């Protein structure tokens, strides 16, 4: 275990000890924020000659393609851990050159890009090897505290009031793998007819298998981490829907089964983008309470919850007061960390900087519990 991780855990242990002392005296301690994060390159703060630790920041979450050794070294010098976002099942720029990895819908057609997201077939062997090789290179190149899987779902888009939820994937790879999993023989015919037959006759097995495929991605990535850098955490950016929203689409369409994912994921980071998803700011707090209960989170154990909230002014304008509401809401329930999308959205707004600094440098208090 590297020194940065050890230092982090020593700090957490010290906080826990202090909390115990408070309780033994009959006093209820303020909630401690374990991870005081930002999502995105820290450069907007550094351009203003602001050090991360002066704002109380102790963690940066950055797209893997943007990480440099200079960034890691400077973040470390300012007492911040470094977590890499890993765009797992985003097929943009890949499927165009590798049509065999293009996801196929229930009409037998190639899926269309969903706004900014282009999914990929998660069972295609070439793409799987491509991503796993990328992960190995990333782990060996940089001294990281964690890998945060992103775009971990079958082709769809959930970050909208009216989500895009196609039925996929019915390519030859998926049909073959599913037939072996369910021990069934799929009738000959057009792809659309095969899809209809599966959905009409083996829907439950189909949904279970799709969840298993997504789980398998987390299992393989966890295995690579354990092999190369066992001290590195595995996190998951994910859809924040409850079990029943959109007719159970989080599991039914996206393939996200929390009961499976708890076996491999160290930290769940629900993407509670309230404005983008057409929700009220208080929805964030309600959602994190629900997720804490759903995952049966126990304090000081894994998995943990570190949500990511919206600070970005698109769509709509996120005021400083609204930003404070969603930041505090993200620390409800058993959540022990928070970050916001994006760093630049906070750095360009003095009001949001002040909200973040106040939360990150002072005890949170009882209001967010």
C-alpha positions in Angstrom: 0.0 0.0 0.0 1.5 3.3 -1.0 2.2 6.2 1.4 -0.7 8.3 0.1 -3.3 5.6 0.8 -1.7 4.9 4.2 -1.9 8.6 5.1 -5.5 8.7 4.0 -6.4 5.7 6.1 -4.5 7.0 9.2 -6.5 10.2 8.9 -9.8 8.2 8.7 -8.8 6.2 11.7 -8.0 9.3 13.7 -11.4 10.8 12.8 -13.1 7.6 13.9 -11.2 7.7 17.2 -12.2 11.3 17.8 -15.8 10.4 17.0 -15.8 7.6 19.5 -14.5 10.0 22.2 -17.3 12.4 21.5 -19.9 9.6 21.8 -18.4 8.3 25.0 -19.0 11.8 26.5 -22.6 11.8 25.4 -22.0 14.3 22.6 -23.0 13.7 19.0 -20.1 14.6 16.6 -20.5 16.6 13.4 -20.3 14.4 10.3 -16.9 14.1 8.8 -16.5 14.3 5.0 -14.0 11.6 4.1 -13.6 12.6 0.5 -13.8 16.3 -0.4 -13.6 16.0 -4.1 -13.7 17.8 -7.4 -14.4 16.3 -10.8 -12.2 17.6 -13.6 -8.8 19.0 -14.2 -7.7 21.2 -11.3 -6.2 23.7 -13.7 -9.0 26.3 -13.3 -8.0 26.7 -9.7 -4.3 26.6 -10.4 -4.7 29.3 -13.0 -6.1 31.5 -10.2 -3.1 30.6 -8.1 -5.3 28.7 -5.7 -4.0 25.6 -4.0 -6.3 22.7 -3.5 -5.7 22.2 0.2 -6.6 25.9 0.9 -10.1 25.0 -0.3 -10.2 21.9 1.8 -10.1 19.6 -1.3 -8.4 16.3 -0.7 -9.3 14.3 -3.9 -9.4 15.0 -7.6 -11.4 12.8 -10.1 -10.0 13.3 -13.6 -10.7 11.6 -17.0 -7.9 9.2 -17.6 -6.9 10.8 -20.9 -6.2 14.1 -19.1 -4.0 12.9 -16.4 -0.3 13.8 -16.5 2.6 13.2 -14.2 2.8 16.9 -13.5 -0.8 17.0 -12.5 -0.4 14.0 -10.1 2.7 15.4 -8.5 1.2 18.8 -8.0 -2.1 17.3 -6.6 0.0 15.2 -4.2 2.0 18.3 -3.1 -1.4 19.9 -2.2 -2.5 16.9 -0.2 -5.0 15.5 -2.7 -5.5 11.9 -3.8 -5.9 11.2 -7.5 -8.7 9.1 -9.0 -9.0 8.3 -12.7 -12.3 8.2 -14.5 -12.3 5.3 -16.9 -14.8 5.5 -19.7 -15.5 1.8 -19.8 -18.3 1.2 -22.3 -18.2 4.4 -24.3 -17.7 3.3 -27.9 -17.2 6.7 -29.5 -14.4 6.6 -32.0 -14.2 2.9 -31.6 -17.3 1.5 -33.3 -16.7 3.5 -36.4 -13.4 1.7 -37.0 -14.6 -1.6 -35.5 -18.2 -2.2 -36.8 -18.2 -5.7 -35.2 -18.5 -3.9 -31.8 -21.6 -1.8 -32.8 -24.6 -2.5 -30.6 -27.6 -3.9 -32.4 -31.2 -3.1 -31.3 -34.3 -5.3 -31.3 -35.1 -4.2 -34.9 -31.8 -5.7 -36.0 -30.3 -2.2 -36.7 -27.2 -0.5 -35.5 -28.1 1.8 -32.5 -27.9 5.5 -33.0 -25.8 7.7 -30.8 -27.8 8.9 -27.8 -26.9 12.6 -27.7 -23.3 12.6 -26.4 -23.1 8.9 -25.7 -22.3 6.1 -28.1 -22.6 2.7 -26.5 -20.7 -0.4 -27.6 -21.5 -4.1 -27.5 -20.1 -5.2 -24.1 -19.6 -8.8 -25.1 -17.4 -8.1 -28.2 -14.0 -9.8 -27.5 -11.9 -7.3 -29.4 -13.3 -4.3 -27.5 -13.0 -6.1 -24.2 -9.3 -6.7 -24.8 -8.8 -3.1 -25.9 -10.3 -1.7 -22.7 -8.5 -4.1 -20.4 -5.2 -3.3 -22.1 -5.9 0.4 -21.6 -6.6 -0.2 -18.0 -3.3 -2.0 -17.5 -1.4 0.8 -19.1 -3.1 3.4 -17.0 -2.4 1.6 -13.7 1.3 1.0 -14.6 1.8 4.6 -15.8 0.4 6.6 -12.9 0.3 6.4 -9.1 -3.4 6.5 -8.6 -5.7 6.1 -5.6 -8.6 4.7 -7.5 -10.2 3.8 -10.9 -13.8 5.1 -11.4 -15.6 3.2 -14.1 -17.9 5.4 -16.2 -20.5 4.6 -18.9 -21.0 1.2 -17.3 -24.3 0.2 -18.9 -25.8 -1.1 -22.1 -26.4 1.5 -24.8 -28.8 4.1 -23.4 -28.9 7.6 -21.9 -30.3 8.3 -18.5 -29.1 11.8 -17.8 -32.3 13.4 -19.2 -35.9 14.0 -17.9 -37.0 11.7 -20.8 -34.2 9.0 -21.0 -33.3 7.1 -24.1 -33.8 3.4 -23.4 -33.4 1.1 -26.4 -33.5 -2.7 -26.2 -30.0 -4.1 -26.9 -27.8 -5.9 -27.8 -28.9 -8.6 -30.4 -25.6 -9.0 -32.2 -24.2 -12.4 -33.0 -21.9 -12.3 -30.0 -24.7 -11.5 -27.5 -27.1 -14.0 -29.0 -24.5 -16.8 -28.8 -23.5 -15.9 -25.2 -27.1 -15.6 -24.1 -28.1 -18.9 -25.6 -25.3 -20.6 -23.7 -26.2 -18.8 -20.4 -29.9 -19.7 -20.6 -29.2 -23.2 -22.2 -31.7 -22.5 -25.0 -31.6 -22.7 -28.7 -32.7 -19.5 -30.4 -34.8 -20.1 -33.6 -33.4 -19.2 -37.0 -34.6 -16.1 -38.7 -34.0 -12.4 -38.9 -32.4 -10.6 -36.0 -35.6 -8.8 -35.2 -37.5 -12.1 -35.0 -34.9 -13.6 -32.7 -35.1 -10.5 -30.5 -38.9 -10.7 -30.3 -38.8 -14.4 -29.5 -36.3 -13.8 -26.6 -38.3 -10.9 -25.2 -41.6 -12.8 -25.4 -40.3 -16.2 -24.1 -37.2 -15.6 -22.0 -37.4 -12.0 -20.7 -36.3 -12.7 -17.2 -33.3 -14.8 -18.2 -32.4 -12.1 -20.7 -32.5 -9.3 -18.1 -30.5 -11.5 -15.6 -27.9 -12.3 -18.3 -27.5 -8.6 -19.2 -26.9 -7.7 -15.6 -24.3 -10.5 -15.4 -22.5 -9.1 -18.4 -22.2 -5.7 -16.7 -21.1 -7.3 -13.5 -18.5 -9.3 -15.3 -16.9 -6.0 -16.5 -16.5 -4.9 -12.9 -15.2 -8.3 -11.9 -12.5 -8.3 -14.6 -11.5 -4.7 -13.9 -11.3 -5.5 -10.2 -9.2 -8.5 -11.0 -6.7 -6.5 -13.0 -6.5 -3.9 -10.2 -5.8 -6.6 -7.6 -3.1 -8.1 -9.9 -1.3 -4.8 -10.6 -2.2 -2.3 -7.8 -4.2 -4.0 -5.1 -4.3 -0.9 -3.0 -6.3 1.0 -5.7 -10.0 1.4 -5.1 -12.7 0.6 -7.7 -15.5 3.1 -8.0 -18.6 3.3 -10.2 -20.3 6.4 -11.7 -23.8 5.2 -12.2 -27.5 6.0 -12.8 -29.2 7.1 -9.6 -32.7 5.7 -10.3 -34.4 3.6 -7.7 -35.5 0.0 -8.4 -38.9 1.1 -9.8 -38.3 4.3 -11.8 -39.0 4.1 -15.5 -40.5 0.6 -15.0 -37.3 -0.7 -13.4 -35.1 0.5 -16.3 -31.9 0.8 -14.2 -31.7 -3.0 -14.0 -34.0 -3.9 -16.9 -32.4 -1.7 -19.6 -29.1 -0.5 -18.2 -28.1 -3.8 -16.6 -27.2 -2.4 -13.2 -28.0 -4.8 -10.4 -26.8 -3.4 -7.1 -26.9 -6.8 -5.4 -24.3 -8.1 -7.9 -22.3 -4.9 -8.1 -21.8 -4.8 -4.3 -19.5 -7.8 -4.7 -16.9 -5.8 -6.7 -17.4 -2.1 -6.3 -15.7 -0.3 -3.4 -17.4 3.0 -3.9 -20.7 3.9 -5.5 -20.9 7.4 -7.0 -24.5 8.0 -8.1 -24.7 10.8 -10.8 -27.3 12.9 -9.0 -27.5 15.7 -11.6 -30.7 17.2 -10.4 -31.2 20.0 -13.0 -30.2 17.9 -16.0 -32.6 15.1 -14.9 -35.5 17.4 -14.2 -35.5 17.0 -10.4 -35.7 19.4 -7.5 -32.5 20.1 -5.4 -33.9 18.2 -2.4 -34.2 15.1 -4.5 -30.4 14.5 -4.1 -30.8 14.1 -0.3 -33.8 11.7 -0.8 -31.9 9.7 -3.3 -28.8 9.2 -1.2 -31.0 8.1 1.8 -32.6 5.6 -0.5 -29.3 4.3 -1.8 -27.9 4.0 1.7 -30.8 1.8 2.6 -30.8 -0.1 -0.7 -27.1 -1.0 -0.4 -27.4 -1.7 3.3 -24.3 0.5 3.9 -22.5 0.2 7.1 -20.3 3.1 8.2 -16.5 2.5 8.0 -16.9 -0.5 5.7 -17.1 -1.0 1.9 -18.9 -0.3 -0.3 -19.0 3.4 0.4 -21.1 6.2 -1.2 -19.4 9.3 -2.7 -22.0 11.0 -5.0 -21.3 13.5 -7.8 -23.6 16.5 -8.0 -24.3 19.1 -10.6 -22.5 22.5 -10.4 -22.4 23.0 -14.2 -24.8 25.7 -15.6 -26.2 23.6 -18.3 -29.1 23.0 -18.6 -30.3 25.9 -16.4 -28.4 27.9 -13.9 -27.2 26.4 -10.7 -27.2 29.1 -8.1 -24.8 29.1 -5.1 -27.7 28.3 -2.8 -28.8 25.5 -5.0 -25.3 24.2 -5.2 -25.1 24.2 -1.4 -28.4 22.2 -1.1 -27.2 19.5 -3.5 -23.8 19.3 -1.9 -25.3 18.8 1.6 -27.9 16.4 0.2 -25.1 14.3 -1.3 -23.7 13.8 2.2 -27.0 12.5 3.5 -27.5 8.9 4.8 -24.3 6.9 4.9 -22.5 8.9 2.3 -19.0 9.9 3.4 -17.8 11.8 0.3 -18.9 14.1 -2.4 -17.6 15.7 -5.7 -19.2 18.0 -8.3 -19.4 18.2 -12.0 -17.4 20.2 -12.9 -14.2 21.8 -11.4 -14.4 24.7 -13.9 -18.1 25.4 -13.0 -17.0 26.0 -9.4 -13.8 27.8 -10.2 -15.5 30.4 -12.3 -18.1 31.3 -9.6 -16.9 32.9 -6.4 -20.2 32.0 -4.7 -19.8 28.3 -5.4 -16.1 28.5 -4.4 -17.2 29.9 -1.0 -19.9 27.2 -0.6 -17.4 24.4 -1.3 -14.7 25.9 0.9 -17.1 26.3 3.8 -18.2 22.7 3.5 -14.8 21.3 3.0 -13.0 23.2 5.8 -15.7 23.1 8.5 -17.6 20.3 10.2 -20.8 19.6 8.3 -23.1 19.5 11.3 -26.3 17.6 11.8 -28.5 19.2 9.0 -27.3 16.9 6.2 -27.8 13.7 8.2 
